[in-house]
Amino acid sequence: MTIPPFFSIDPALRHVSLDARNPAFYGNPNAVYAALHAHCPTFYWTEQKQWFFTGYDHVNGLLRDRRFGRQILHIASREELGLAEPMAHLESFDLSERYSLLELEPPEHTRLRTLVNRAFVSRHVEKMKPELTELANRLIDGFADKGEVELLSAFADIIPVTMIARMIGIPEEMGPQLLAWSHAYVRMYMFGRTRRQEEEAERAAREFSDYVRTVIAERRAEPRDDLLTHMIHTEHKGQYLTEEELISTTIVLLNAGHEATVHQIGNSVRTILDSGCDPAELFRDEAATERTVEETLRICAPVHIFQRWALEPAEIDGVSFKRGDKVSLILAAANLDPAKFTDPLAFRPDRNEAPNLSFGAGIHFCIGAPLARLELNVVLPILFERLAGLRLAKTPVVKDVYHFHGLDRLDLRW
């Protein structure tokens, strides 16, 4: 496998030099992952000053390895670990993250997840299929006669945020504002973020939190049949969620409940169109549709990196870690491991190989995976069935970020 010219690998040291803001990288990260698998699947990324793992077995194992966790300050102080103090200009953001399901370890994680999990199990989510079908068809009705559409703004952005808002109990008309807050918020997870982006995320976190606090007050006064009411009034071992826990949990569910799915709808449509496969065959029945969706999740995952702290000394693939070291797992690269997937860069919906790791694994496996899968399995067949002859109108515009992978624009015609 040839190493693309815009990055370098030192196999002896297992060091990689790569600019994450290079369009050649974020525009086609799979080519880089293929080269890494061939030459250096476990590597130290010099620009990020951190070890990264791309091998399927290593990523899958680390996601489940209790020697590594999402949280470190529950067992050690900042001073002990040599970590900087929190930044004053990110006070609201840090507070909104403090009780996030994505950032906690047991027992706090177990308590929060237990209170939320029931709403996201497959049998409950499946009941949303009729309203999801109605929403997809209604949106397509709005542009089907035009012969062209920018799919993200007219379709992909709207479906996931509408469904997660309905589930939680947020008014649908808040959708555009939720999207704006979320887009500013998730920039904090990107490499090379700027001070301006941090300030925008701080403002979004403050406004988002203030809004959720008002909805919590409304649900306390007038309970409804929604997830927020459930979280407010349900106890676990005699404990209820605190106000700050409710706010953090609601924000993370709203953000995670739509951000990645928006990307995945766009990624999936582009992948299917680029493949040249017949959509009628890909979506001929429920089983074929499910295989197609899983293959798009494998080959064009929306979330590429998940990070872990070493909670105790450990050695993985010959690399020694001490407590407080941070490691990164590239989920999207693990999905392309040639040791697990035949011809991994090829789109092959008939695969019967390892499950993809796009939703993670272990205790932090994506709680919204059943909802995301339902949305993809419902809306993709409807889209291709109703818009016969669907094709790219322009070269898709890829987001200029790394960590998430998605499109800024997807212009289609039929």
C-alpha positions in Angstrom: 0.0 0.0 0.0 1.5 3.3 -1.1 1.7 6.1 1.5 -0.1 9.2 0.3 2.3 12.1 -0.2 0.7 14.5 2.3 1.8 12.5 5.4 4.7 10.4 6.6 5.3 7.2 8.6 8.3 6.1 10.5 7.6 2.3 10.9 10.6 1.8 13.2 9.4 4.3 15.8 5.8 3.9 14.8 5.5 7.6 14.5 3.1 9.4 12.0 3.2 13.0 10.9 -0.2 14.2 9.5 -2.0 17.5 9.4 -5.6 16.8 10.3 -6.6 20.0 8.6 -5.3 18.9 5.2 -8.2 18.6 2.7 -6.6 15.5 1.2 -6.9 13.8 4.5 -10.4 14.8 5.8 -11.7 14.6 2.3 -10.8 10.9 2.0 -9.6 9.5 5.4 -10.1 5.9 4.2 -7.1 6.1 2.0 -5.0 7.2 5.0 -6.4 4.4 7.1 -5.6 1.8 4.5 -2.0 3.0 4.5 -1.9 2.9 8.3 -3.2 -0.7 8.3 -0.5 -1.7 5.8 2.5 0.1 7.5 1.7 1.2 11.1 -1.8 0.3 12.5 -0.7 1.4 16.0 1.1 4.7 15.9 2.1 7.9 17.7 0.6 10.9 16.0 3.3 13.5 16.4 1.0 16.5 15.9 -1.5 15.2 18.4 1.1 14.0 20.9 -0.9 10.8 21.5 -1.0 7.1 20.6 -3.7 5.9 18.2 -5.1 2.5 17.5 -6.7 1.4 14.2 -6.7 -2.4 14.4 -10.1 -3.9 14.8 -9.2 -6.2 17.7 -7.3 -3.5 19.5 -10.0 -0.9 19.2 -12.7 -3.4 20.1 -10.7 -4.6 23.1 -9.9 -1.1 24.3 -13.5 0.0 24.2 -14.3 -2.9 26.6 -11.0 -2.7 28.7 -11.9 -1.5 32.2 -8.2 -0.4 32.7 -9.2 2.5 30.4 -12.1 4.9 30.8 -13.7 8.2 29.7 -13.1 9.8 33.1 -9.9 10.2 35.1 -10.5 12.9 37.8 -12.6 10.5 39.8 -9.5 8.6 40.8 -6.7 11.3 40.6 -6.3 15.0 41.0 -5.3 17.5 38.3 -2.2 18.2 40.2 -1.2 14.6 40.5 -1.7 14.1 36.7 -0.1 17.4 35.7 -3.3 18.6 34.0 -4.0 22.3 33.5 -6.9 23.9 35.5 -10.2 24.4 33.7 -10.3 27.4 31.4 -12.4 30.2 32.8 -14.0 31.1 29.4 -15.4 27.5 29.2 -17.2 27.4 32.6 -20.7 26.8 31.1 -19.4 24.2 28.6 -17.5 22.3 31.3 -20.6 22.3 33.6 -22.8 21.0 30.8 -20.3 18.2 30.2 -19.8 17.3 33.9 -22.6 14.7 34.0 -22.6 13.6 30.4 -23.1 10.0 29.8 -20.2 10.1 27.4 -17.8 11.3 30.0 -18.7 9.3 33.2 -17.5 6.0 34.6 -19.4 3.7 37.0 -21.1 4.0 39.3 -22.4 7.4 38.1 -22.5 6.2 34.5 -24.5 3.1 35.5 -27.1 5.1 37.4 -27.6 7.6 34.6 -27.7 5.1 31.8 -30.2 2.9 33.7 -32.6 5.8 34.0 -32.4 6.6 30.2 -31.8 3.2 28.6 -35.4 2.0 28.6 -36.5 4.7 26.2 -33.9 3.6 23.6 -34.3 -0.2 23.6 -35.2 -1.5 20.1 -38.8 -2.6 21.0 -39.6 1.0 22.2 -37.9 2.8 19.3 -39.6 0.5 16.8 -42.9 2.2 17.7 -41.6 5.4 16.1 -41.5 3.9 12.7 -44.9 5.2 11.5 -44.2 8.8 12.4 -40.7 8.5 11.0 -42.1 7.3 7.7 -44.6 10.1 7.7 -42.0 12.7 8.4 -39.6 11.4 5.6 -42.5 11.4 3.0 -43.7 14.9 4.1 -40.2 16.3 3.6 -39.8 14.7 0.2 -43.2 16.0 -0.8 -41.7 19.5 -0.3 -39.0 19.0 -3.0 -40.0 16.0 -5.1 -41.4 18.1 -8.0 -38.4 20.4 -8.2 -36.0 17.8 -9.6 -33.1 18.9 -7.4 -32.4 19.4 -3.7 -29.6 20.1 -1.2 -30.3 17.0 0.8 -28.7 18.0 4.1 -30.7 21.2 4.8 -33.9 19.9 3.3 -33.9 16.3 4.7 -31.0 14.9 6.6 -30.7 17.8 9.1 -34.4 17.8 9.9 -35.3 14.1 10.5 -32.9 13.2 13.4 -33.4 16.4 15.3 -37.2 16.2 15.0 -37.3 12.6 16.2 -35.0 13.0 19.2 -36.8 16.3 20.1 -40.1 14.4 20.0 -38.7 11.6 22.1 -37.3 13.9 24.8 -40.2 16.3 24.8 -38.8 19.4 23.2 -41.1 21.3 20.8 -40.3 20.6 17.1 -40.2 24.3 16.3 -37.0 24.5 18.4 -35.3 22.3 15.7 -33.3 25.1 14.0 -32.1 26.5 17.3 -31.1 23.0 18.5 -29.1 22.5 15.4 -27.3 25.8 15.8 -26.5 25.1 19.4 -25.3 21.6 18.6 -23.1 22.6 15.7 -21.3 25.2 17.9 -21.1 22.8 20.8 -19.6 19.8 19.0 -16.8 22.0 17.5 -15.2 21.5 21.0 -14.5 17.9 20.0 -12.4 18.8 16.9 -8.7 18.9 16.5 -7.2 22.4 16.2 -10.2 24.3 17.5 -9.8 28.1 17.8 -10.5 30.5 20.6 -13.4 31.9 18.7 -14.9 28.4 18.3 -14.5 27.8 22.1 -16.3 31.1 22.8 -19.1 30.1 20.5 -19.4 26.7 22.2 -19.4 28.3 25.6 -22.3 30.6 24.5 -24.2 27.7 23.0 -23.7 25.6 26.2 -25.0 28.5 28.3 -28.0 29.2 26.2 -28.7 25.5 25.7 -28.5 24.8 29.4 -30.8 27.8 30.2 -33.4 26.6 27.8 -33.3 23.0 29.0 -33.7 24.3 32.6 -36.9 26.1 31.6 -38.3 22.9 30.0 -37.4 20.9 33.1 -39.4 23.4 35.3 -42.4 23.0 32.9 -42.2 19.2 33.2 -42.0 19.3 36.9 -45.1 21.4 37.0 -46.9 19.5 34.2 -45.6 16.0 33.6 -46.1 14.5 30.1 -45.5 11.2 28.4 -41.9 11.9 27.2 -38.3 11.0 28.1 -37.6 14.2 30.1 -40.6 13.6 32.4 -39.4 10.1 32.8 -35.9 11.2 33.8 -37.3 13.8 36.2 -39.7 11.5 38.1 -37.9 8.1 37.9 -35.6 7.0 40.8 -32.8 4.5 40.8 -32.0 2.9 44.2 -33.7 5.8 45.9 -32.0 8.5 44.0 -33.3 11.0 41.4 -31.3 12.9 38.8 -30.2 16.3 40.0 -30.9 19.5 38.0 -27.4 19.5 36.6 -27.5 15.8 35.7 -30.8 16.4 33.9 -29.4 19.2 31.9 -26.2 17.4 30.9 -28.1 14.2 30.0 -30.7 16.1 27.9 -28.0 18.0 26.0 -25.9 15.0 25.3 -29.0 13.1 24.1 -30.1 15.9 21.8 -26.6 16.4 20.4 -25.7 12.7 20.0 -29.2 11.9 19.0 -29.0 13.8 15.7 -25.5 15.0 14.9 -24.0 11.7 13.9 -27.2 10.6 12.1 -27.2 13.7 10.0 -23.7 12.9 8.8 -24.6 9.3 8.3 -27.6 10.0 6.1 -25.4 12.2 3.8 -22.5 9.7 3.9 -24.8 6.8 3.1 -26.5 8.5 0.1 -23.2 9.6 -1.3 -21.7 6.1 -0.9 -24.6 4.4 -2.5 -24.6 6.8 -5.5 -20.8 6.4 -5.9 -21.0 2.6 -5.8 -23.1 2.3 -8.9 -25.3 -0.3 -7.2 -29.0 -0.5 -8.0 -30.9 1.0 -5.1 -33.9 -1.2 -5.9 -31.7 -4.2 -5.2 -30.0 -2.7 -2.1 -33.5 -2.0 -0.5 -35.5 -4.9 -2.0 -36.6 -6.1 1.4 -35.9 -5.5 5.1 -33.0 -7.9 5.3 -31.3 -6.3 2.3 -31.9 -2.9 3.6 -30.4 -3.8 7.0 -27.3 -5.2 5.3 -26.9 -2.1 3.1 -27.2 0.2 6.2 -24.6 -1.7 8.1 -22.2 -1.6 5.2 -22.6 2.1 4.9 -22.0 2.4 8.6 -18.8 0.3 8.2 -17.3 2.1 5.2 -18.3 5.8 6.0 -18.8 6.0 9.7 -19.8 9.5 11.0 -17.7 9.5 14.2 -14.1 8.6 13.7 -12.4 8.9 17.1 -13.2 8.0 20.7 -10.6 8.7 23.4 -9.8 6.9 26.7 -7.8 7.7 29.8 -5.5 5.0 31.2 -6.8 4.4 34.7 -3.9 2.2 35.6 -0.6 1.1 34.0 -1.2 -1.1 31.0 0.6 -2.3 27.8 -1.3 -2.6 24.5 0.4 -3.8 21.3 3.8 -3.2 22.8 3.1 0.3 24.0 3.3 1.0 27.7 0.8 3.5 29.3 0.9 4.9 32.8 -2.1 6.2 34.7 -3.3 9.5 33.2 -2.1 8.8 29.7 -4.7 9.4 26.9 -5.2 7.1 24.0 -7.3 7.4 20.9 -9.3 4.7 19.1 -10.1 5.3 15.4 -13.4 3.5 15.0 -13.7 4.3 11.3 -10.3 2.8 10.7 -11.1 -0.4 12.7 -14.0 -0.9 10.3 -11.5 -1.1 7.4 -9.1 -3.6 9.0 -8.1 -6.0 6.2 -7.6 -8.7 8.9 -11.4 -8.6 9.5 -12.9 -7.4 6.2 -12.2 -8.7 2.7 -11.4 -5.9 0.3 -12.2 -3.4 3.1 -12.4 -0.2 0.9 -15.1 -1.8 -1.3 -18.8 -1.2 -0.7 -20.2 -4.8 -0.4 -23.6 -5.0 1.2 -23.5 -8.8 1.0 -20.8 -9.0 3.6 -21.1 -11.5 6.4 -18.0 -10.5 8.4 -17.3 -8.8 11.7 -19.8 -6.2 13.0 -18.8 -2.6 12.5 -17.7 -0.6 15.5 -19.3 2.7 14.4 -21.4 2.8 17.5 -18.6 1.8 19.8 -18.6 -1.1 22.2 -18.6 -1.9 26.0 -20.4 0.2 28.6 -20.3 3.3 26.4 -21.8 1.7 23.4 -24.0 4.3 21.8 -27.3 4.4 23.6 -29.0 5.8 20.6 -27.9 3.1 18.2 -31.4 1.5 17.9 -32.9 4.9 17.0 -30.1 5.8 14.5 -30.4 2.4 12.8 -34.2 2.7 12.6 -33.9 6.2 11.0 -31.4 4.9 8.4 -33.4 1.7 7.6 -36.6 3.8 7.1 -35.5 6.9 5.4 -33.0 5.6 2.9 -35.3 3.2 1.1 -38.0 5.9 1.0 -35.6 8.5 -0.5 -34.3 6.2 -3.3 -37.8 4.8 -4.1 -39.5 8.2 -4.4 -36.7 10.0 -6.2 -36.1 7.6 -9.2 -32.9 8.3 -11.0 -31.3 10.1 -8.0 -27.8 11.2 -8.8 -25.1 13.8 -7.7 -25.7 17.2 -9.1 -22.3 18.5 -7.9 -19.2 17.1 -6.2 -20.2 16.8 -2.5 -18.6 19.4 -0.1 -16.9 17.6 2.8 -16.8 19.2 6.2 -13.4 20.7 6.9 -13.0 19.0 10.2 -11.6 15.7 11.5 -13.1 13.6 14.3 -16.6 13.7 12.8 -16.8 12.9 9.1 -19.6 14.2 7.0 -20.7 16.6 4.3 -21.5 20.3 4.3 -23.5 20.0 1.1 -25.0 17.2 -0.9 -26.6 18.5 -4.1 -28.8 16.0 -5.9 -31.0 15.8 -8.9 -33.3 13.2 -10.5 
